[in-house]
């Protein structure tokens, strides 16, 4: 199986797939990303890059909750957070990510 047909090496999978597409200016379907969208994205990401951070642990937890909620049931994610020494899911996180 070649890299082009191997789903594990798919250019649309993994954490870097979006960044690679944005950098190339080409969406996954092969269409160009409009310059206005790329410009706004770059502007907002530039602002974020200059934001003072409060701590790595807080950011890790935030990312775990935001991404984990897409893939892991609520009770399981909550237990995993607690087991890893993070704060459990907050009511507002449950409402936002699980009670849609």
C-alpha positions as CSV (number, residue, x, y, z in Angstrom):
1,X,0.0,0.0,0.0
2,X,1.5,3.4,-1.0
3,X,1.6,6.4,1.3
4,X,-1.1,8.0,-0.9
5,X,-3.7,5.3,-0.2
6,X,-2.7,4.5,3.4
7,X,-5.3,6.2,5.7
8,X,-2.8,6.5,8.5
9,X,-0.6,8.8,6.3
10,X,-3.6,10.7,5.0
11,X,-2.9,14.4,4.5
12,X,-6.3,15.1,6.1
13,X,-5.5,13.3,9.4
14,X,-3.6,14.3,12.5
15,X,-2.9,17.5,14.3
16,X,-0.7,19.0,11.6
17,X,-3.1,18.5,8.7
18,X,-5.0,21.8,9.1
19,X,-1.8,23.8,9.6
20,X,-0.3,22.2,6.4
21,X,-3.4,23.0,4.4
22,X,-3.5,26.6,5.7
23,X,0.2,27.0,4.9
24,X,-0.3,25.8,1.4
25,X,-3.5,27.8,0.9
26,X,-5.3,24.7,-0.4
27,X,-8.3,23.1,1.3
28,X,-8.6,19.3,1.6
29,X,-10.9,19.2,-1.5
30,X,-8.2,20.8,-3.6
31,X,-9.8,24.2,-3.8
32,X,-7.9,27.4,-2.9
33,X,-8.6,28.9,0.5
34,X,-9.8,32.5,-0.2
35,X,-7.2,35.2,0.6
36,X,-9.6,37.0,3.0
37,X,-10.0,33.9,5.1
38,X,-6.2,33.3,5.2
39,X,-5.6,36.9,6.1
40,X,-8.1,37.0,9.0
41,X,-6.8,33.6,10.3
42,X,-3.2,35.0,10.2
43,X,-4.3,38.1,12.0
44,X,-6.1,36.3,14.8
45,X,-3.3,33.7,15.2
46,X,-0.8,36.5,15.4
47,X,-2.8,38.0,18.3
48,X,-2.9,34.7,20.0
49,X,0.8,34.1,19.5
50,X,1.4,37.4,21.5
51,X,-0.9,36.5,24.4
52,X,0.7,35.9,27.7
53,X,0.2,32.3,28.9
54,X,-0.9,31.4,32.4
55,X,0.7,27.9,32.5
56,X,1.3,24.8,30.6
57,X,-0.9,22.6,32.8
58,X,-4.0,24.9,32.3
59,X,-3.5,24.8,28.5
60,X,-3.0,21.1,28.5
61,X,-6.3,20.6,30.4
62,X,-8.1,23.0,28.1
63,X,-6.9,21.1,25.0
64,X,-7.7,17.7,26.5
65,X,-11.3,18.8,27.3
66,X,-11.9,20.6,24.0
67,X,-10.6,17.8,21.8
68,X,-11.4,14.9,24.2
69,X,-15.0,15.8,24.3
70,X,-15.2,15.0,20.6
71,X,-14.0,11.5,21.1
72,X,-14.5,10.4,24.7
73,X,-17.8,10.0,26.6
74,X,-18.4,12.5,29.4
75,X,-18.0,10.2,32.4
76,X,-14.9,8.6,30.9
77,X,-13.2,11.9,30.1
78,X,-14.0,13.2,33.5
79,X,-12.5,10.1,35.2
80,X,-9.4,10.4,32.9
81,X,-8.9,14.0,34.0
82,X,-9.2,13.2,37.7
83,X,-6.9,10.1,37.3
84,X,-4.3,12.3,35.6
85,X,-4.4,14.9,38.4
86,X,-6.4,17.5,36.5
87,X,-9.6,19.2,37.8
88,X,-12.8,17.3,36.8
89,X,-15.1,18.7,34.1
90,X,-16.8,21.9,35.1
91,X,-20.5,22.4,34.7
92,X,-20.0,25.0,31.9
93,X,-17.7,22.5,30.0
94,X,-20.3,19.7,30.3
95,X,-23.0,22.1,29.1
96,X,-21.0,23.4,26.2
97,X,-19.4,20.1,25.0
98,X,-21.9,17.5,25.9
99,X,-25.4,19.0,26.2
100,X,-25.7,20.3,22.6
